[in-house]
Amino acid sequence: MARKPKETPLVEVFAQNVRRLRMERGLSQEALAELAGVHRTYIGMLERCEKNVTIYNIERLAAALGVAPPVLLTSR
Amino acid sequence: MARKPKETPLVEVFAQNVRRLRMERGLSQEALAELAGVHRTYIGMLERCEKNVTIYNIERLAAALGVAPPVLLTSR
């Protein structure tokens, strides 16, 4: 059985980066969801590590946050 | 309708990086699949941009190739 997203360190790194960058830009979860073209509850789930995000959504979130995709996978 | 993986530039960047790093290490697609714990046909599909890879598999492939995950999303 595939591991749950939570058990993947990279999911945690990604969640923390999205949250930090979103808050630095003063964006609500709903506002970021709209910018990225994802459902408004998606960002909350992602930040709680409940999503095994795909490359397609990594790209959309990076564009919405104005960073290069690798930034979202870089641990701080 | 969600875009097909092929229409996502980041899928192409990821595919090229996996292929380049795999060949630099003299690994067959099957050998990399075994190292990463994915099905032996998965690497071929991924390198042909037929897969919308998840963070979970980005992490496993990065570990199998011995690079940090952001390297696989960095365009050269």
Backbone of each chain as nested JSON, in Angstrom:
{
  "chains": [
    {"id": "A", "residues": [
      {"number": 1, "name": "MET", "atoms": {"N": [0.859, -1.181, 0.0], "CA": [0.0, 0.0, 0.0], "C": [0.911, 1.253, 0.0]}},
      {"number": 2, "name": "ALA", "atoms": {"N": [0.638, 2.188, -0.917], "CA": [1.501, 3.37, -1.023], "C": [1.454, 4.141, 0.296]}},
      {"number": 3, "name": "ARG", "atoms": {"N": [2.602, 4.756, 0.63], "CA": [2.639, 5.525, 1.889], "C": [1.677, 6.695, 1.782]}},
      {"number": 4, "name": "LYS", "atoms": {"N": [1.13, 7.101, 2.932], "CA": [0.237, 8.269, 2.939], "C": [1.12, 9.486, 2.747]}},
      {"number": 5, "name": "PRO", "atoms": {"N": [0.585, 10.553, 2.049], "CA": [1.401, 11.747, 1.813], "C": [2.191, 12.171, 3.053]}},
      {"number": 6, "name": "LYS", "atoms": {"N": [1.521, 12.114, 4.213], "CA": [2.155, 12.637, 5.443], "C": [3.5, 11.955, 5.699]}},
      {"number": 7, "name": "GLU", "atoms": {"N": [3.668, 10.699, 5.219], "CA": [4.888, 9.96, 5.573], "C": [6.032, 10.3, 4.63]}},
      {"number": 8, "name": "THR", "atoms": {"N": [5.801, 11.316, 3.756], "CA": [6.836, 11.672, 2.794], "C": [7.444, 13.013, 3.199]}},
      {"number": 9, "name": "PRO", "atoms": {"N": [8.717, 13.016, 3.611], "CA": [9.335, 14.279, 4.043], "C": [9.158, 15.41, 3.034]}},
      {"number": 10, "name": "LEU", "atoms": {"N": [9.237, 15.065, 1.738], "CA": [9.172, 16.103, 0.711], "C": [7.792, 16.773, 0.699]}},
      {"number": 11, "name": "VAL", "atoms": {"N": [6.753, 16.04, 1.052], "CA": [5.405, 16.62, 1.127], "C": [5.389, 17.705, 2.205]}},
      {"number": 12, "name": "GLU", "atoms": {"N": [6.085, 17.418, 3.317], "CA": [6.17, 18.386, 4.421], "C": [6.961, 19.627, 3.979]}},
      {"number": 13, "name": "VAL", "atoms": {"N": [8.086, 19.434, 3.308], "CA": [8.909, 20.548, 2.812], "C": [8.069, 21.427, 1.887]}},
      {"number": 14, "name": "PHE", "atoms": {"N": [7.366, 20.782, 0.983], "CA": [6.53, 21.507, 0.007], "C": [5.435, 22.295, 0.733]}},
      {"number": 15, "name": "ALA", "atoms": {"N": [4.771, 21.663, 1.694], "CA": [3.678, 22.315, 2.434], "C": [4.187, 23.554, 3.164]}},
      {"number": 16, "name": "GLN", "atoms": {"N": [5.336, 23.407, 3.824], "CA": [5.902, 24.541, 4.577], "C": [6.295, 25.682, 3.642]}},
      {"number": 17, "name": "ASN", "atoms": {"N": [6.87, 25.343, 2.482], "CA": [7.272, 26.391, 1.535], "C": [6.056, 27.137, 0.986]}},
      {"number": 18, "name": "VAL", "atoms": {"N": [4.998, 26.393, 0.621], "CA": [3.792, 27.043, 0.078], "C": [3.205, 27.974, 1.147]}},
      {"number": 19, "name": "ARG", "atoms": {"N": [3.111, 27.476, 2.356], "CA": [2.515, 28.28, 3.45], "C": [3.354, 29.541, 3.708]}},
      {"number": 20, "name": "ARG", "atoms": {"N": [4.666, 29.371, 3.821], "CA": [5.549, 30.516, 4.122], "C": [5.431, 31.577, 3.022]}},
      {"number": 21, "name": "LEU", "atoms": {"N": [5.536, 31.143, 1.76], "CA": [5.495, 32.07, 0.624], "C": [4.118, 32.731, 0.491]}},
      {"number": 22, "name": "ARG", "atoms": {"N": [3.058, 31.953, 0.765], "CA": [1.698, 32.51, 0.694], "C": [1.54, 33.635, 1.731]}},
      {"number": 23, "name": "MET", "atoms": {"N": [2.023, 33.365, 2.956], "CA": [1.849, 34.347, 4.046], "C": [2.739, 35.563, 3.81]}},
      {"number": 24, "name": "GLU", "atoms": {"N": [3.957, 35.35, 3.296], "CA": [4.849, 36.474, 2.965], "C": [4.17, 37.408, 1.954]}},
      {"number": 25, "name": "ARG", "atoms": {"N": [3.301, 36.856, 1.131], "CA": [2.611, 37.663, 0.111], "C": [1.241, 38.13, 0.576]}},
      {"number": 26, "name": "GLY", "atoms": {"N": [0.919, 37.828, 1.846], "CA": [-0.353, 38.287, 2.412], "C": [-1.568, 37.708, 1.705]}},
      {"number": 27, "name": "LEU", "atoms": {"N": [-1.414, 36.486, 1.174], "CA": [-2.516, 35.838, 0.451], "C": [-3.266, 34.881, 1.375]}},
      {"number": 28, "name": "SER", "atoms": {"N": [-4.608, 34.881, 1.269], "CA": [-5.396, 33.859, 1.975], "C": [-5.256, 32.557, 1.161]}},
      {"number": 29, "name": "GLN", "atoms": {"N": [-5.671, 31.444, 1.754], "CA": [-5.638, 30.165, 1.028], "C": [-6.559, 30.256, -0.198]}},
      {"number": 30, "name": "GLU", "atoms": {"N": [-7.689, 30.911, -0.037], "CA": [-8.656, 31.013, -1.144], "C": [-8.071, 31.853, -2.279]}},
      {"number": 31, "name": "ALA", "atoms": {"N": [-7.361, 32.957, -1.895], "CA": [-6.786, 33.828, -2.93], "C": [-5.708, 33.087, -3.71]}},
      {"number": 32, "name": "LEU", "atoms": {"N": [-4.875, 32.32, -3.0], "CA": [-3.831, 31.546, -3.702], "C": [-4.474, 30.486, -4.59]}},
      {"number": 33, "name": "ALA", "atoms": {"N": [-5.535, 29.855, -4.089], "CA": [-6.226, 28.816, -4.877], "C": [-6.728, 29.419, -6.188]}},
      {"number": 34, "name": "GLU", "atoms": {"N": [-7.283, 30.607, -6.088], "CA": [-7.813, 31.256, -7.302], "C": [-6.679, 31.575, -8.273]}},
      {"number": 35, "name": "LEU", "atoms": {"N": [-5.578, 32.135, -7.746], "CA": [-4.425, 32.455, -8.604], "C": [-3.884, 31.217, -9.31]}},
      {"number": 36, "name": "ALA", "atoms": {"N": [-3.877, 30.082, -8.58], "CA": [-3.275, 28.854, -9.123], "C": [-4.277, 28.047, -9.948]}},
      {"number": 37, "name": "GLY", "atoms": {"N": [-5.567, 28.458, -9.852], "CA": [-6.587, 27.725, -10.61], "C": [-6.894, 26.356, -10.027]}},
      {"number": 38, "name": "VAL", "atoms": {"N": [-6.838, 26.265, -8.699], "CA": [-7.199, 24.999, -8.033], "C": [-8.391, 25.261, -7.115]}},
      {"number": 39, "name": "HIS", "atoms": {"N": [-9.013, 24.172, -6.646], "CA": [-10.187, 24.323, -5.784], "C": [-9.779, 25.039, -4.491]}},
      {"number": 40, "name": "ARG", "atoms": {"N": [-10.718, 25.836, -3.953], "CA": [-10.345, 26.698, -2.805], "C": [-9.938, 25.897, -1.566]}},
      {"number": 41, "name": "THR", "atoms": {"N": [-10.375, 24.617, -1.472], "CA": [-9.997, 23.825, -0.279], "C": [-8.658, 23.107, -0.486]}},
      {"number": 42, "name": "TYR", "atoms": {"N": [-8.176, 23.127, -1.735], "CA": [-6.957, 22.377, -2.081], "C": [-5.748, 22.883, -1.298]}},
      {"number": 43, "name": "ILE", "atoms": {"N": [-5.643, 24.197, -1.157], "CA": [-4.471, 24.779, -0.497], "C": [-4.427, 24.364, 0.983]}},
      {"number": 44, "name": "GLY", "atoms": {"N": [-5.573, 24.387, 1.636], "CA": [-5.625, 23.968, 3.042], "C": [-5.176, 22.525, 3.204]}},
      {"number": 45, "name": "MET", "atoms": {"N": [-5.693, 21.672, 2.301], "CA": [-5.332, 20.242, 2.39], "C": [-3.83, 20.064, 2.149]}},
      {"number": 46, "name": "LEU", "atoms": {"N": [-3.322, 20.779, 1.162], "CA": [-1.902, 20.704, 0.797], "C": [-1.031, 21.147, 1.981]}},
      {"number": 47, "name": "GLU", "atoms": {"N": [-1.432, 22.248, 2.641], "CA": [-0.625, 22.775, 3.754], "C": [-0.706, 21.853, 4.974]}},
      {"number": 48, "name": "ARG", "atoms": {"N": [-1.75, 20.989, 5.031], "CA": [-1.861, 20.0, 6.123], "C": [-1.263, 18.65, 5.695]}},
      {"number": 49, "name": "CYS", "atoms": {"N": [-0.527, 18.676, 4.546], "CA": [0.153, 17.459, 4.059], "C": [-0.822, 16.343, 3.735]}},
      {"number": 50, "name": "GLU", "atoms": {"N": [-2.005, 16.701, 3.276], "CA": [-3.006, 15.679, 2.931], "C": [-3.061, 15.445, 1.422]}},
      {"number": 51, "name": "LYS", "atoms": {"N": [-2.119, 16.058, 0.668], "CA": [-2.15, 15.944, -0.791], "C": [-0.806, 15.443, -1.319]}},
      {"number": 52, "name": "ASN", "atoms": {"N": [-0.865, 14.437, -2.205], "CA": [0.348, 13.983, -2.889], "C": [0.383, 14.725, -4.225]}},
      {"number": 53, "name": "VAL", "atoms": {"N": [0.867, 15.967, -4.169], "CA": [0.735, 16.919, -5.282], "C": [1.468, 16.422, -6.525]}},
      {"number": 54, "name": "THR", "atoms": {"N": [0.936, 16.749, -7.695], "CA": [1.592, 16.344, -8.944], "C": [2.446, 17.494, -9.493]}},
      {"number": 55, "name": "ILE", "atoms": {"N": [3.311, 17.121, -10.445], "CA": [4.183, 18.117, -11.087], "C": [3.341, 19.237, -11.692]}},
      {"number": 56, "name": "TYR", "atoms": {"N": [2.205, 18.883, -12.252], "CA": [1.32, 19.855, -12.908], "C": [0.896, 20.928, -11.91]}},
      {"number": 57, "name": "ASN", "atoms": {"N": [0.525, 20.516, -10.686], "CA": [0.102, 21.509, -9.691], "C": [1.291, 22.195, -9.024]}},
      {"number": 58, "name": "ILE", "atoms": {"N": [2.449, 21.534, -8.97], "CA": [3.662, 22.205, -8.474], "C": [3.943, 23.402, -9.383]}},
      {"number": 59, "name": "GLU", "atoms": {"N": [3.799, 23.177, -10.692], "CA": [4.085, 24.248, -11.654], "C": [3.089, 25.405, -11.482]}},
      {"number": 60, "name": "ARG", "atoms": {"N": [1.808, 25.066, -11.32], "CA": [0.783, 26.122, -11.19], "C": [0.967, 26.909, -9.893]}},
      {"number": 61, "name": "LEU", "atoms": {"N": [1.306, 26.221, -8.818], "CA": [1.504, 26.914, -7.536], "C": [2.759, 27.784, -7.572]}},
      {"number": 62, "name": "ALA", "atoms": {"N": [3.822, 27.267, -8.187], "CA": [5.053, 28.059, -8.294], "C": [4.777, 29.34, -9.078]}},
      {"number": 63, "name": "ALA", "atoms": {"N": [4.036, 29.214, -10.175], "CA": [3.709, 30.401, -10.989], "C": [2.862, 31.375, -10.177]}},
      {"number": 64, "name": "ALA", "atoms": {"N": [1.888, 30.868, -9.434], "CA": [0.996, 31.732, -8.645], "C": [1.766, 32.457, -7.538]}},
      {"number": 65, "name": "LEU", "atoms": {"N": [2.815, 31.803, -7.004], "CA": [3.622, 32.402, -5.935], "C": [4.8, 33.194, -6.497]}},
      {"number": 66, "name": "GLY", "atoms": {"N": [5.017, 33.097, -7.811], "CA": [6.089, 33.866, -8.447], "C": [7.486, 33.367, -8.123]}},
      {"number": 67, "name": "VAL", "atoms": {"N": [7.605, 32.023, -7.983], "CA": [8.927, 31.433, -7.742], "C": [9.172, 30.316, -8.761]}},
      {"number": 68, "name": "ALA", "atoms": {"N": [10.425, 29.926, -8.92], "CA": [10.748, 28.792, -9.793], "C": [10.35, 27.506, -9.07]}},
      {"number": 69, "name": "PRO", "atoms": {"N": [9.848, 26.492, -9.801], "CA": [9.38, 25.268, -9.155], "C": [10.351, 24.641, -8.144]}},
      {"number": 70, "name": "PRO", "atoms": {"N": [11.671, 24.582, -8.442], "CA": [12.557, 23.934, -7.465], "C": [12.526, 24.578, -6.073]}},
      {"number": 71, "name": "VAL", "atoms": {"N": [12.191, 25.864, -6.023], "CA": [12.136, 26.565, -4.721], "C": [11.153, 25.868, -3.787]}},
      {"number": 72, "name": "LEU", "atoms": {"N": [10.048, 25.375, -4.351], "CA": [9.005, 24.753, -3.512], "C": [9.437, 23.403, -2.941]}},
      {"number": 73, "name": "LEU", "atoms": {"N": [10.492, 22.812, -3.514], "CA": [10.947, 21.498, -3.017], "C": [12.249, 21.61, -2.23]}},
      {"number": 74, "name": "THR", "atoms": {"N": [12.68, 22.859, -1.985], "CA": [13.952, 23.075, -1.275], "C": [13.7, 23.226, 0.218]}},
      {"number": 75, "name": "SER", "atoms": {"N": [14.374, 22.366, 1.015], "CA": [14.147, 22.497, 2.467], "C": [14.98, 23.663, 2.987]}},
      {"number": 76, "name": "ARG", "atoms": {"N": [14.4, 24.357, 3.919], "CA": [14.993, 25.6, 4.482], "C": [15.742, 25.295, 5.777]}}
    ]},
    {"id": "B", "residues": [
      {"number": 1, "name": "MET", "atoms": {"N": [-11.15, 20.269, -18.536], "CA": [-10.399, 19.018, -18.544], "C": [-8.934, 19.35, -18.269]}},
      {"number": 2, "name": "ALA", "atoms": {"N": [-8.355, 18.613, -17.316], "CA": [-6.955, 18.911, -16.953], "C": [-6.081, 18.686, -18.186]}},
      {"number": 3, "name": "ARG", "atoms": {"N": [-5.001, 19.56, -18.242], "CA": [-4.091, 19.415, -19.385], "C": [-3.396, 18.062, -19.316]}},
      {"number": 4, "name": "LYS", "atoms": {"N": [-3.058, 17.532, -20.501], "CA": [-2.325, 16.276, -20.498], "C": [-0.903, 16.577, -20.024]}},
      {"number": 5, "name": "PRO", "atoms": {"N": [-0.251, 15.587, -19.343], "CA": [1.107, 15.837, -18.826], "C": [1.993, 16.531, -19.865]}},
      {"number": 6, "name": "LYS", "atoms": {"N": [1.887, 16.067, -21.118], "CA": [2.807, 16.573, -22.163], "C": [2.718, 18.09, -22.286]}},
      {"number": 7, "name": "GLU", "atoms": {"N": [1.576, 18.683, -21.927], "CA": [1.4, 20.125, -22.152], "C": [1.98, 20.935, -21.005]}},
      {"number": 8, "name": "THR", "atoms": {"N": [2.675, 20.24, -20.08], "CA": [3.222, 20.941, -18.923], "C": [4.74, 21.011, -19.082]}},
      {"number": 9, "name": "PRO", "atoms": {"N": [5.287, 22.218, -19.281], "CA": [6.738, 22.348, -19.473], "C": [7.54, 21.647, -18.385]}},
      {"number": 10, "name": "LEU", "atoms": {"N": [7.056, 21.705, -17.135], "CA": [7.816, 21.12, -16.021], "C": [7.912, 19.599, -16.158]}},
      {"number": 11, "name": "VAL", "atoms": {"N": [6.92, 18.96, -16.762], "CA": [6.961, 17.508, -16.998], "C": [8.123, 17.198, -17.94]}},
      {"number": 12, "name": "GLU", "atoms": {"N": [8.311, 18.067, -18.938], "CA": [9.405, 17.898, -19.915], "C": [10.768, 18.085, -19.22]}},
      {"number": 13, "name": "VAL", "atoms": {"N": [10.88, 19.124, -18.388], "CA": [12.129, 19.387, -17.655], "C": [12.474, 18.176, -16.792]}},
      {"number": 14, "name": "PHE", "atoms": {"N": [11.474, 17.669, -16.08], "CA": [11.67, 16.519, -15.187], "C": [12.102, 15.295, -15.99]}},
      {"number": 15, "name": "ALA", "atoms": {"N": [11.436, 15.052, -17.1], "CA": [11.744, 13.875, -17.938], "C": [13.19, 13.935, -18.439]}},
      {"number": 16, "name": "GLN", "atoms": {"N": [13.59, 15.119, -18.917], "CA": [14.965, 15.275, -19.434], "C": [16.0, 15.076, -18.329]}},
      {"number": 17, "name": "ASN", "atoms": {"N": [15.716, 15.609, -17.134], "CA": [16.671, 15.47, -16.036], "C": [16.815, 14.005, -15.611]}},
      {"number": 18, "name": "VAL", "atoms": {"N": [15.681, 13.297, -15.497], "CA": [15.733, 11.884, -15.087], "C": [16.527, 11.098, -16.114]}},
      {"number": 19, "name": "ARG", "atoms": {"N": [16.261, 11.348, -17.41], "CA": [16.946, 10.604, -18.485], "C": [18.456, 10.896, -18.462]}},
      {"number": 20, "name": "ARG", "atoms": {"N": [18.796, 12.17, -18.372], "CA": [20.221, 12.572, -18.4], "C": [20.971, 11.933, -17.214]}},
      {"number": 21, "name": "LEU", "atoms": {"N": [20.404, 12.06, -16.012], "CA": [21.054, 11.537, -14.795], "C": [21.13, 10.008, -14.831]}},
      {"number": 22, "name": "ARG", "atoms": {"N": [20.083, 9.376, -15.334], "CA": [20.068, 7.906, -15.434], "C": [21.204, 7.436, -16.36]}},
      {"number": 23, "name": "MET", "atoms": {"N": [21.33, 8.12, -17.514], "CA": [22.351, 7.692, -18.498], "C": [23.753, 8.009, -17.992]}},
      {"number": 24, "name": "GLU", "atoms": {"N": [23.9, 9.134, -17.296], "CA": [25.205, 9.479, -16.703], "C": [25.653, 8.378, -15.736]}},
      {"number": 25, "name": "ARG", "atoms": {"N": [24.692, 7.725, -15.109], "CA": [25.018, 6.663, -14.139], "C": [25.011, 5.273, -14.781]}},
      {"number": 26, "name": "GLY", "atoms": {"N": [24.814, 5.243, -16.101], "CA": [24.861, 3.966, -16.823], "C": [23.764, 3.011, -16.393]}},
      {"number": 27, "name": "LEU", "atoms": {"N": [22.621, 3.575, -15.987], "CA": [21.507, 2.732, -15.517], "C": [20.51, 2.506, -16.658]}},
      {"number": 28, "name": "SER", "atoms": {"N": [19.991, 1.281, -16.774], "CA": [18.879, 1.034, -17.698], "C": [17.611, 1.574, -17.03]}},
      {"number": 29, "name": "GLN", "atoms": {"N": [16.531, 1.705, -17.806], "CA": [15.257, 2.149, -17.232], "C": [14.8, 1.139, -16.17]}},
      {"number": 30, "name": "GLU", "atoms": {"N": [15.003, -0.157, -16.452], "CA": [14.565, -1.196, -15.509], "C": [15.374, -1.09, -14.203]}},
      {"number": 31, "name": "ALA", "atoms": {"N": [16.686, -0.84, -14.328], "CA": [17.54, -0.763, -13.123], "C": [17.123, 0.429, -12.269]}},
      {"number": 32, "name": "LEU", "atoms": {"N": [16.852, 1.566, -12.915], "CA": [16.405, 2.744, -12.146], "C": [15.059, 2.463, -11.491]}},
      {"number": 33, "name": "ALA", "atoms": {"N": [14.168, 1.804, -12.226], "CA": [12.833, 1.489, -11.677], "C": [12.992, 0.653, -10.411]}},
      {"number": 34, "name": "GLU", "atoms": {"N": [13.9, -0.307, -10.48], "CA": [14.093, -1.188, -9.31], "C": [14.649, -0.384, -8.125]}},
      {"number": 35, "name": "LEU", "atoms": {"N": [15.645, 0.469, -8.41], "CA": [16.233, 1.303, -7.344], "C": [15.181, 2.207, -6.696]}},
      {"number": 36, "name": "ALA", "atoms": {"N": [14.264, 2.726, -7.529], "CA": [13.281, 3.696, -7.022], "C": [12.036, 3.012, -6.47]}},
      {"number": 37, "name": "GLY", "atoms": {"N": [11.938, 1.681, -6.722], "CA": [10.768, 0.958, -6.222], "C": [9.501, 1.266, -6.99]}},
      {"number": 38, "name": "VAL", "atoms": {"N": [9.663, 1.502, -8.298], "CA": [8.472, 1.738, -9.144], "C": [8.415, 0.646, -10.219]}},
      {"number": 39, "name": "HIS", "atoms": {"N": [7.258, 0.529, -10.889], "CA": [7.113, -0.5, -11.924], "C": [8.129, -0.258, -13.043]}},
      {"number": 40, "name": "ARG", "atoms": {"N": [8.597, -1.363, -13.616], "CA": [9.711, -1.248, -14.59], "C": [9.324, -0.43, -15.828]}},
      {"number": 41, "name": "THR", "atoms": {"N": [8.018, -0.299, -16.143], "CA": [7.631, 0.487, -17.328], "C": [7.442, 1.967, -16.989]}},
      {"number": 42, "name": "TYR", "atoms": {"N": [7.421, 2.271, -15.689], "CA": [7.135, 3.637, -15.231], "C": [8.175, 4.623, -15.749]}},
      {"number": 43, "name": "ILE", "atoms": {"N": [9.446, 4.225, -15.744], "CA": [10.518, 5.15, -16.133], "C": [10.394, 5.515, -17.617]}},
      {"number": 44, "name": "GLY", "atoms": {"N": [10.093, 4.534, -18.436], "CA": [9.921, 4.803, -19.87], "C": [8.787, 5.784, -20.111]}},
      {"number": 45, "name": "MET", "atoms": {"N": [7.659, 5.547, -19.405], "CA": [6.498, 6.445, -19.585], "C": [6.858, 7.85, -19.116]}},
      {"number": 46, "name": "LEU", "atoms": {"N": [7.546, 7.92, -17.996], "CA": [7.935, 9.211, -17.419], "C": [8.851, 9.956, -18.392]}},
      {"number": 47, "name": "GLU", "atoms": {"N": [9.82, 9.257, -18.983], "CA": [10.779, 9.895, -19.887], "C": [10.112, 10.304, -21.195]}},
      {"number": 48, "name": "ARG", "atoms": {"N": [8.948, 9.713, -21.508], "CA": [8.18, 10.11, -22.701], "C": [7.101, 11.141, -22.338]}},
      {"number": 49, "name": "CYS", "atoms": {"N": [7.197, 11.688, -21.086], "CA": [6.253, 12.721, -20.627], "C": [4.82, 12.222, -20.6]}},
      {"number": 50, "name": "GLU", "atoms": {"N": [4.643, 10.953, -20.292], "CA": [3.283, 10.4, -20.23], "C": [2.8, 10.278, -18.778]}},
      {"number": 51, "name": "LYS", "atoms": {"N": [3.599, 10.819, -17.831], "CA": [3.241, 10.672, -16.424], "C": [3.186, 12.034, -15.736]}},
      {"number": 52, "name": "ASN", "atoms": {"N": [2.099, 12.265, -14.972], "CA": [2.02, 13.476, -14.162], "C": [2.506, 13.084, -12.763]}},
      {"number": 53, "name": "VAL", "atoms": {"N": [3.834, 13.034, -12.614], "CA": [4.469, 12.436, -11.435], "C": [4.075, 13.177, -10.148]}},
      {"number": 54, "name": "THR", "atoms": {"N": [3.99, 12.421, -9.065], "CA": [3.647, 13.042, -7.772], "C": [4.931, 13.314, -6.976]}},
      {"number": 55, "name": "ILE", "atoms": {"N": [4.749, 14.145, -5.93], "CA": [5.884, 14.483, -5.06], "C": [6.514, 13.218, -4.474]}},
      {"number": 56, "name": "TYR", "atoms": {"N": [5.662, 12.261, -4.131], "CA": [6.115, 11.004, -3.55], "C": [7.099, 10.307, -4.496]}},
      {"number": 57, "name": "ASN", "atoms": {"N": [6.8, 10.264, -5.773], "CA": [7.717, 9.603, -6.716], "C": [8.886, 10.49, -7.105]}},
      {"number": 58, "name": "ILE", "atoms": {"N": [8.723, 11.81, -7.037], "CA": [9.864, 12.706, -7.249], "C": [10.916, 12.402, -6.186]}},
      {"number": 59, "name": "GLU", "atoms": {"N": [10.445, 12.225, -4.952], "CA": [11.365, 11.958, -3.837], "C": [12.082, 10.61, -4.036]}},
      {"number": 60, "name": "ARG", "atoms": {"N": [11.333, 9.593, -4.44], "CA": [11.939, 8.261, -4.626], "C": [12.94, 8.262, -5.784]}},
      {"number": 61, "name": "LEU", "atoms": {"N": [12.617, 8.956, -6.865], "CA": [13.518, 9.003, -8.021], "C": [14.772, 9.813, -7.693]}},
      {"number": 62, "name": "ALA", "atoms": {"N": [14.608, 10.92, -6.956], "CA": [15.77, 11.73, -6.566], "C": [16.712, 10.892, -5.709]}},
      {"number": 63, "name": "ALA", "atoms": {"N": [16.139, 10.145, -4.77], "CA": [16.967, 9.293, -3.893], "C": [17.68, 8.229, -4.728]}},
      {"number": 64, "name": "ALA", "atoms": {"N": [16.973, 7.618, -5.663], "CA": [17.555, 6.546, -6.487], "C": [18.688, 7.087, -7.367]}},
      {"number": 65, "name": "LEU", "atoms": {"N": [18.569, 8.361, -7.787], "CA": [19.594, 8.983, -8.646], "C": [20.668, 9.692, -7.823]}},
      {"number": 66, "name": "GLY", "atoms": {"N": [20.44, 9.773, -6.506], "CA": [21.43, 10.39, -5.626], "C": [21.54, 11.891, -5.771]}},
      {"number": 67, "name": "VAL", "atoms": {"N": [20.389, 12.545, -6.03], "CA": [20.381, 14.013, -6.113], "C": [19.278, 14.561, -5.208]}},
      {"number": 68, "name": "ALA", "atoms": {"N": [19.358, 15.845, -4.873], "CA": [18.291, 16.476, -4.098], "C": [17.088, 16.692, -5.015]}},
      {"number": 69, "name": "PRO", "atoms": {"N": [15.868, 16.552, -4.48], "CA": [14.678, 16.669, -5.322], "C": [14.628, 17.913, -6.232]}},
      {"number": 70, "name": "PRO", "atoms": {"N": [14.998, 19.117, -5.739], "CA": [14.905, 20.297, -6.619], "C": [15.708, 20.152, -7.919]}},
      {"number": 71, "name": "VAL", "atoms": {"N": [16.762, 19.348, -7.885], "CA": [17.607, 19.176, -9.091], "C": [16.758, 18.64, -10.248]}},
      {"number": 72, "name": "LEU", "atoms": {"N": [15.787, 17.772, -9.916], "CA": [14.99, 17.141, -10.98], "C": [14.005, 18.11, -11.611]}},
      {"number": 73, "name": "LEU", "atoms": {"N": [13.749, 19.256, -10.936], "CA": [12.798, 20.236, -11.501], "C": [13.518, 21.465, -12.043]}},
      {"number": 74, "name": "THR", "atoms": {"N": [14.853, 21.406, -12.09], "CA": [15.639, 22.566, -12.546], "C": [15.926, 22.443, -14.032]}},
      {"number": 75, "name": "SER", "atoms": {"N": [15.507, 23.479, -14.822], "CA": [15.785, 23.381, -16.26], "C": [17.245, 23.752, -16.498]}},
      {"number": 76, "name": "ARG", "atoms": {"N": [17.839, 23.053, -17.416], "CA": [19.28, 23.178, -17.752], "C": [19.475, 24.095, -18.952]}}
    ]}
  ]
}
